[in-house]
């Protein structure tokens, strides 16, 4: 009964995680952690390079004149600027509307739905301007450039048709950008290596936390509260050593 109470008391004392034990367990498995990281990096990098299709982007810039004259006149007051920002938000909706996108698809002969094309288009407004930055992503740089330039032409005509007082102008046309925007093979490889190493570390930590066996003399005294008087050697280990020694002599 007293022994059981000591064991329970020792277990309660050991409720806190022994960080030193975890550290040494991870140090013993350091080679496995490094191996897992290398394998994870290689696998993730290969998958990113061979299995994920690259995407490219092309960007154009449109200026929306609200009929107030020159650019300096258009932003002469804070009220005009706020109105211009509100209008550019409306024009962003018009650009990604179904009639505009369907006309772009028909003009270029694209085999894609207007919803799928809308997902390839992103529109942003530079701060304190009436500019619209239109970016299109596609599987090759030439297709991205063709779509963004055709989209500029169609949306300008559509905006002028809906709002006669507005005269959009193309400030910058889209060009072919040979540099892909995704995927980043280096980034994916590093993420794969990190996840693989983290998985091995998690397994090692869990094994340490779930291991409640007595491994040393100190564990016996700590949990049971009795001193260790003697130790019994592992006879099997000695026999195995003798057999190995005899084989070397032969």
C-alpha positions as CSV (number, residue, x, y, z in Angstrom):
1,X,0.0,0.0,0.0
2,X,2.8,2.3,0.9
3,X,4.6,1.4,-2.3
4,X,1.5,2.3,-4.4
5,X,1.2,5.6,-2.7
6,X,4.8,6.4,-3.4
7,X,4.3,5.4,-7.1
8,X,1.3,7.7,-7.4
9,X,3.2,10.5,-5.7
10,X,6.1,10.1,-8.0
11,X,3.8,10.0,-11.1
12,X,2.2,13.3,-9.9
13,X,5.6,14.8,-9.6
14,X,6.3,13.7,-13.1
15,X,3.3,15.3,-14.6
16,X,5.5,18.1,-15.8
17,X,7.3,17.4,-19.1
18,X,11.0,16.5,-18.7
19,X,12.5,18.8,-21.3
20,X,15.9,17.4,-20.7
21,X,14.8,13.8,-21.5
22,X,13.1,15.1,-24.7
23,X,16.2,16.9,-25.7
24,X,18.4,13.8,-25.4
25,X,15.8,11.7,-27.2
26,X,15.8,14.2,-30.1
27,X,19.6,14.3,-30.1
28,X,19.8,10.5,-30.4
29,X,17.4,10.7,-33.4
30,X,19.1,13.7,-34.9
31,X,20.3,11.6,-37.9
32,X,16.7,10.5,-38.5
33,X,15.4,14.0,-38.4
34,X,18.0,15.2,-40.9
35,X,17.2,12.3,-43.2
36,X,13.5,13.0,-43.0
37,X,14.1,16.6,-43.9
38,X,16.3,15.7,-46.9
39,X,13.7,13.2,-48.2
40,X,10.9,15.6,-47.6
41,X,12.7,18.4,-49.4
42,X,13.5,16.1,-52.4
43,X,9.9,14.8,-52.6
44,X,8.2,18.1,-52.3
45,X,10.7,19.8,-54.7
46,X,10.2,17.0,-57.3
47,X,6.4,17.1,-57.0
48,X,6.4,20.9,-57.4
49,X,8.7,20.8,-60.4
50,X,7.1,17.9,-62.3
51,X,3.5,17.8,-61.2
52,X,2.4,21.4,-60.7
53,X,1.9,23.4,-63.9
54,X,3.6,26.8,-63.8
55,X,1.6,30.0,-64.1
56,X,2.5,33.4,-65.6
57,X,1.0,36.9,-65.2
58,X,0.7,40.0,-67.3
59,X,-0.5,43.4,-65.9
60,X,-2.0,46.5,-67.5
61,X,-2.9,49.9,-66.1
62,X,-6.0,51.9,-66.9
63,X,-6.8,55.5,-66.0
64,X,-10.5,56.3,-65.4
65,X,-11.2,60.1,-66.1
66,X,-14.5,61.1,-64.5
67,X,-15.0,64.0,-66.8
68,X,-13.3,66.6,-64.6
69,X,-10.5,67.4,-67.0
70,X,-6.8,66.6,-66.6
71,X,-5.4,64.3,-64.0
72,X,-4.3,67.2,-61.8
73,X,-7.8,68.6,-61.9
74,X,-9.4,65.2,-61.2
75,X,-7.6,64.9,-57.9
76,X,-7.6,68.6,-57.0
77,X,-9.8,68.0,-53.9
78,X,-10.3,65.2,-51.4
79,X,-14.0,64.9,-52.3
80,X,-13.1,64.3,-56.0
81,X,-10.6,61.7,-55.0
82,X,-13.0,59.8,-52.8
83,X,-15.6,59.9,-55.6
84,X,-12.9,58.6,-58.0
85,X,-12.1,55.7,-55.7
86,X,-15.8,54.8,-55.4
87,X,-16.1,54.9,-59.2
88,X,-13.0,52.7,-59.7
89,X,-14.7,50.1,-57.4
90,X,-17.7,50.1,-59.7
91,X,-15.6,49.7,-62.8
92,X,-13.8,46.8,-61.2
93,X,-17.2,45.0,-61.0
94,X,-18.0,45.9,-64.6
95,X,-14.6,44.5,-65.8
96,X,-15.3,41.1,-64.3
97,X,-19.0,41.1,-65.4
98,X,-20.3,38.2,-67.5
99,X,-20.9,40.2,-70.8
100,X,-17.3,41.6,-70.7
101,X,-15.7,38.3,-70.0
102,X,-17.8,36.4,-72.6
103,X,-16.8,38.9,-75.3
104,X,-13.2,38.4,-74.4
105,X,-13.6,34.7,-74.6
106,X,-15.3,34.9,-78.0
107,X,-12.8,37.4,-79.4
108,X,-9.8,35.3,-78.4
109,X,-11.4,31.9,-79.1
110,X,-10.7,30.7,-75.6
111,X,-12.0,27.3,-74.4
112,X,-13.0,28.4,-70.9
113,X,-16.0,29.6,-69.0
114,X,-16.5,33.1,-67.9
115,X,-16.4,32.1,-64.3
116,X,-13.0,30.3,-64.8
117,X,-11.7,33.4,-66.5
118,X,-12.9,35.6,-63.7
119,X,-10.8,33.6,-61.3
120,X,-7.7,34.4,-63.4
121,X,-8.3,38.1,-63.1
122,X,-7.3,40.3,-60.2
123,X,-8.0,44.0,-60.0
124,X,-6.4,46.5,-57.6
125,X,-6.4,50.3,-57.2
126,X,-3.1,52.1,-56.4
127,X,-3.5,54.3,-53.3
128,X,-4.9,57.8,-53.9
129,X,-5.4,57.3,-57.7
130,X,-8.1,56.6,-60.2
131,X,-6.0,53.9,-61.8
132,X,-7.0,50.3,-62.2
133,X,-4.3,47.7,-62.2
134,X,-5.5,44.6,-64.0
135,X,-3.5,41.3,-63.7
136,X,-4.3,38.1,-65.5
137,X,-2.6,34.8,-64.8
138,X,-2.4,31.9,-67.3
139,X,-0.5,28.8,-68.2
140,X,1.9,30.7,-70.5
141,X,3.0,34.3,-70.7
142,X,1.7,35.0,-74.2
143,X,-1.9,33.9,-73.3
144,X,-1.8,36.1,-70.2
145,X,-0.7,39.1,-72.2
146,X,-3.4,38.5,-74.9
147,X,-6.2,38.2,-72.3
148,X,-5.2,41.3,-70.3
149,X,-4.9,43.5,-73.5
150,X,-8.2,42.2,-75.0
151,X,-9.8,42.7,-71.6
152,X,-8.6,46.4,-71.6
153,X,-10.2,47.0,-75.0
154,X,-13.5,45.4,-74.1
155,X,-13.9,46.9,-70.7
156,X,-13.1,50.5,-72.0
157,X,-15.9,50.1,-74.6
158,X,-18.3,48.7,-72.0
159,X,-17.6,51.5,-69.4
160,X,-18.0,54.2,-72.1
161,X,-21.3,52.6,-73.1
162,X,-22.7,52.5,-69.6
163,X,-21.2,55.8,-68.4
164,X,-20.9,58.3,-71.3
165,X,-19.1,60.9,-69.2
166,X,-16.2,58.6,-68.4
167,X,-13.3,58.2,-70.8
168,X,-11.0,55.3,-69.7
169,X,-7.5,55.4,-71.1
170,X,-4.8,52.7,-71.3
171,X,-1.8,53.9,-69.4
172,X,0.3,50.7,-69.7
173,X,-0.4,47.7,-71.8
174,X,0.3,44.1,-70.7
175,X,3.6,42.5,-71.9
176,X,5.0,39.0,-71.8
177,X,6.6,38.2,-68.5
178,X,8.8,35.1,-68.9
179,X,9.3,34.8,-65.1
180,X,6.6,32.5,-63.6
181,X,4.7,33.6,-60.6
182,X,4.0,30.1,-59.3
183,X,4.9,27.6,-58.1
184,X,8.0,28.4,-56.1
185,X,10.0,25.1,-56.2
186,X,12.4,26.3,-53.5
187,X,9.6,27.4,-51.2
188,X,7.7,24.1,-51.6
189,X,10.9,22.1,-51.1
190,X,11.7,23.9,-47.8
191,X,8.1,23.4,-46.6
192,X,8.3,19.7,-47.4
193,X,11.5,19.3,-45.5
194,X,10.2,21.2,-42.5
195,X,7.0,19.2,-42.4
196,X,8.9,15.9,-42.7
197,X,11.3,16.9,-39.9
198,X,8.4,18.2,-37.7
199,X,6.6,14.8,-38.1
200,X,9.7,12.8,-36.9
201,X,10.1,15.2,-34.0
202,X,6.5,14.9,-33.0
203,X,6.8,11.1,-33.1
204,X,9.9,11.2,-30.9
205,X,8.3,13.5,-28.4
206,X,5.1,11.4,-28.2
207,X,7.2,8.2,-27.6
208,X,9.0,9.9,-24.7
209,X,5.8,11.2,-23.1
210,X,4.2,7.7,-23.4
211,X,7.2,5.8,-22.2
212,X,6.6,5.0,-18.5
213,X,9.1,2.2,-18.0
214,X,11.9,2.2,-15.4
215,X,15.2,2.6,-17.2
216,X,17.7,3.5,-14.5
217,X,18.5,3.0,-10.8
218,X,17.3,6.6,-10.2
219,X,13.9,5.8,-11.7
220,X,13.5,2.9,-9.3
221,X,14.3,5.0,-6.3
222,X,12.2,7.9,-7.6
223,X,9.0,5.9,-8.3
224,X,9.2,3.0,-5.8
225,X,11.2,4.7,-3.1
226,X,13.5,1.7,-2.5
227,X,17.3,1.6,-2.8
228,X,18.9,-0.6,-5.5
229,X,21.0,-3.2,-3.7
230,X,22.4,-5.1,-6.8
231,X,22.0,-5.4,-10.5
232,X,21.6,-8.6,-12.5
233,X,23.6,-8.6,-15.7
234,X,22.0,-9.4,-19.1
235,X,23.1,-13.0,-19.6
236,X,21.8,-13.0,-23.2
237,X,23.9,-10.1,-24.1
238,X,27.0,-11.9,-22.7
239,X,26.3,-15.1,-24.6
240,X,25.9,-13.1,-27.8
241,X,29.2,-11.4,-27.2
242,X,30.9,-14.8,-26.6
243,X,29.5,-16.2,-29.9
244,X,30.8,-13.2,-31.8
245,X,34.2,-13.6,-30.2
246,X,34.4,-17.3,-31.1
247,X,33.5,-16.6,-34.8
248,X,36.3,-14.1,-35.0
249,X,38.8,-16.7,-33.8
250,X,37.7,-19.2,-36.4
